[in-house]
Amino acid sequence: MVHLGMAAVAEGFFSGFQAWQLRFSHLVGYGAKYYSYLMSRAIASWIWQQCFEADPLSRSQGERYRRECLAHGGGKPPQLVISDFLRRQPTASQLTSSLLQDLESKNEQIQVARRGLPIK
């Protein structure tokens, strides 16, 4: 009977307890989400650097992106969409290089902004 009473007390106490950081549910799947984000960021950086960095408003590149990437919706495997669009297979080295180049570019922009100069 005492055990049942303790369970009821615990249930009453924890039912209104909203401290999400004390539960483990926020950690489940975190690694997969984080690395999926990094992979997406690396691919986006690679596409930007290869196709849009020189001319972000390039009509021909924009149309090519729409035709070769967006037009497929979910009907083509993502790895094929990327490799066909960039005309090469993504490698860990290439994706890492794209991320690092993106970070260096952002760092340069921050340094220029701190000096009060207009950003290119």
C-alpha positions as CSV (number, residue, x, y, z in Angstrom):
1,M,0.0,0.0,0.0
2,V,2.8,2.4,0.8
3,H,4.4,1.6,-2.6
4,L,1.2,2.4,-4.4
5,G,1.0,5.7,-2.4
6,M,4.6,6.6,-3.5
7,A,3.8,5.9,-7.1
8,A,0.7,8.2,-6.9
9,V,2.8,10.9,-5.3
10,A,5.5,10.5,-8.0
11,E,2.9,10.5,-10.8
12,G,1.4,13.7,-9.4
13,F,4.7,15.4,-9.0
14,F,6.1,14.5,-12.4
15,S,3.0,15.1,-14.5
16,G,3.4,18.8,-14.3
17,F,7.2,18.7,-14.4
18,Q,8.3,20.5,-17.6
19,A,12.1,20.6,-17.3
20,W,12.8,19.2,-20.7
21,Q,16.6,19.3,-20.1
22,L,16.2,16.8,-17.3
23,R,14.7,14.2,-19.7
24,F,16.6,12.3,-22.3
25,S,14.1,12.6,-25.1
26,H,15.7,15.7,-26.5
27,L,18.9,13.8,-27.0
28,V,17.4,11.0,-29.0
29,G,18.2,11.4,-32.7
30,Y,20.3,14.5,-32.0
31,G,23.4,13.1,-33.7
32,A,21.6,12.1,-36.8
33,K,19.9,15.5,-37.1
34,Y,23.1,17.3,-36.6
35,Y,25.1,15.4,-39.2
36,S,22.2,15.5,-41.7
37,Y,22.3,19.3,-41.3
38,L,26.1,19.3,-41.8
39,M,25.7,17.2,-45.0
40,S,23.0,19.5,-46.3
41,R,25.1,22.5,-45.5
42,A,28.2,21.1,-47.3
43,I,26.2,20.2,-50.4
44,A,24.5,23.6,-50.5
45,S,27.9,25.3,-50.1
46,W,29.4,23.2,-52.9
47,I,26.5,24.1,-55.2
48,W,26.8,27.8,-54.3
49,Q,30.6,27.8,-54.9
50,Q,30.4,26.0,-58.2
51,C,27.4,27.6,-59.7
52,F,26.3,30.8,-58.0
53,E,29.1,32.5,-56.2
54,A,30.4,34.3,-59.2
55,D,27.0,35.5,-60.3
56,P,24.2,34.8,-57.7
57,L,21.5,36.0,-60.1
58,S,22.7,33.9,-63.1
59,R,19.5,33.0,-65.1
60,S,21.2,30.1,-66.9
61,Q,22.5,28.6,-63.6
62,G,19.1,29.2,-61.9
63,E,17.2,27.5,-64.7
64,R,19.7,24.6,-64.7
65,Y,19.3,24.2,-61.0
66,R,15.5,24.2,-61.3
67,R,15.6,21.7,-64.3
68,E,18.2,19.3,-62.8
69,C,17.5,19.5,-59.1
70,L,14.1,20.9,-58.3
71,A,12.1,19.4,-61.2
72,H,12.5,15.8,-59.9
73,G,10.8,16.5,-56.6
74,G,11.3,13.3,-54.6
75,G,11.3,11.1,-57.7
76,K,15.1,10.8,-58.0
77,P,17.6,9.7,-55.3
78,P,19.2,12.8,-53.7
79,Q,22.7,11.5,-54.3
80,L,22.0,11.2,-58.1
81,V,20.5,14.6,-58.2
82,I,23.6,16.1,-56.7
83,S,26.1,14.1,-58.7
84,D,24.3,14.7,-61.9
85,F,24.0,18.5,-61.2
86,L,27.6,18.9,-60.2
87,R,28.8,16.4,-62.7
88,R,30.9,14.5,-60.2
89,Q,30.4,12.3,-57.2
90,P,30.5,14.0,-53.8
91,T,33.4,12.9,-51.6
92,A,34.1,13.5,-48.0
93,S,37.1,15.5,-48.9
94,Q,35.1,17.7,-51.3
95,L,32.3,18.3,-48.9
96,T,34.7,19.2,-46.1
97,S,36.5,21.6,-48.4
98,S,33.2,23.2,-49.3
99,L,32.3,23.7,-45.6
100,L,35.8,25.2,-44.8
101,Q,35.6,27.5,-47.8
102,D,32.2,28.7,-46.7
103,L,33.4,29.3,-43.1
104,E,36.4,31.3,-44.4
105,S,34.2,33.4,-46.6
106,K,31.8,34.1,-43.7
107,N,34.8,35.0,-41.5
108,E,36.1,37.4,-44.1
109,Q,32.7,39.1,-44.2
110,I,32.6,39.4,-40.4
111,Q,36.1,41.0,-40.4
112,V,35.2,43.4,-43.1
113,A,32.0,44.4,-41.3
114,R,33.9,45.0,-38.1
115,R,36.2,47.4,-39.9
116,G,33.1,49.2,-41.2
117,L,33.8,48.5,-44.9
118,P,31.1,47.5,-47.3
119,I,30.8,43.8,-47.8
120,K,31.4,42.5,-51.3
